Amino acid sequence: MRILLALMLVLMVAPAAWAKTIHLPKGTINVNQLHDELLAKFPAWRGTQQSDGSFTDPLLRVEYTDQEIRLTGPEDADEAAVQAVVKTHKPKPPKDLKAIHQSAKKKLKALGLTQEEVDAILSD
C-alpha cells in the first residue's frame, strides 16, 4: 500500500512526459549518436548541471532494443522537430571491430585466461 501511495505521489508531482516508440531496422541507428544529436537540438533536455559537470533530472531518455528505440521527453516537446532529428540521423560507421576484438583477446590472455575462457567472453 505504501508503494502504491508513493507511486501516486510521484506521478502527481513529476512533470508529464511524452513517449514515442520508433521502430527502426537494426543497424540504421547509432543510439549514442542520436542521443547526442537530440541534446544538441534541445540542450535544455540535458537537465540541471551540477558543479562536478554531471547532470541531474535529464528531460530526455533514450531506451532501445534490437528492434525499436523509445524516446521519452518533455510533454511540451515539438514532436515534429524530434522526428526531423531522427530522419536526418546518419549513423557514423562503426569503429574497426576486428581490431577491437583482437586487442581485447590479447588483453584477456595477458590476464591469464585460457583460450576457451577468452572465446566464451568474446562470443556473440
Secondary structure, 3 states (H helix, E strand, C coil): CHHHHHHHHHHHHCCCEEEEEEECCCCCCCHHHHHHHHHHHCHHHHCEECCCCCEECCCCEEEECCCEEEEEEECCCCHHHHHHHHHHCCCCCCCCHHHHHHHHHHHHHHCCCCHHHHHHHHCC
